[in-house]
Amino acid sequence: MAAHPGAEFFEKEFAEHAALVEPTREATRLPFFKMLDAWVNCVASGGKILFFGNGGSAADAQHLASELVVRYREDRPAIPAIALSTDSSILTAGGNDFGFEHVFSRQIEALGRPGDLAVAFSTSGRSPNILIGLKTARERGLIAAGMTGDHKSPMLELADPLIAVPSRTTARIQEMHGLLGHMLCLGLERALKIEQTRAPLSAKGH
């Protein structure tokens, strides 16, 4: 029986994905913990998380915002999160009036407050609207964070915390971003659940 025409790339794609899992676990462990702490501290302090990205990274931004506003795994109060890639009127007005490189920075100016967290997704780390968005976030007193790939890019100077997947293949980077994003959502939910169980005890003690 002849092999299916898709058999070769099917095996190749799975192998590439599997080969990246362990290097990503090693390379991102400490940045992941730092990113998780930033998420927890922001939300526990009454802040919100602004996610943004282009293309597939815009989908990642929307995905994580929905997990936080609605629910990932744990039953808990809604978490304030906004994806800046969802409002077509704002995006097209901003692109038309100020240029596409400012479509995220303008929204950060409008919605961001000191102590909020801006999380940028960019596999290359070089998109002008991502870099300007991060710069604006820092100028406005937000924590500017990011998720990217293995590129020497300006995001290294603009985003802290920064999670960099050790790959230069867009699809593989996005797959790891998805995994890490889910882990961040789970970590945040569990951290907030612990805080909620402590709160009544603290109140009773006073």
C-alpha angles and dihedrals in degrees: 000000000000118000117253113260089241096052097092098051090039091061093039095053093048091048093050091049093048092047091057098050099079096042088049092050090053097042098045104038098100096034087050092055090048091049092048091051089052091051093047095045092048096051095039088054093053097261131132135229121237114199124194141169144134129261111331089006089056087056089051089052092051092044095055094043089055092048090055099042093045112020142287105195110316128073105238142128117294115275117223109244133147131193110215093205098069109075107081093188093055093043095050094042091049092046092048098044103034106013132264091273089069101047093104100034091056091055091047088054090052101040107023124095130185108281094027118121124237113198117192124196117203126150091199099034090218107091108126095220090053093049093046090047091054092046091051091048091055092047090051095051097256122134105254112212134167150187119212145141136263098297131123095237140152088258086080088068098037105042125064117193096037127175112201118190110215096239139086095204109105097214094048092048091051091049091054091045088056092052094045091045092055090048091051091051091050093047092050093048092050094046092051091047090056090050091050092053091050095049098073090048091051092048092049091051091059 
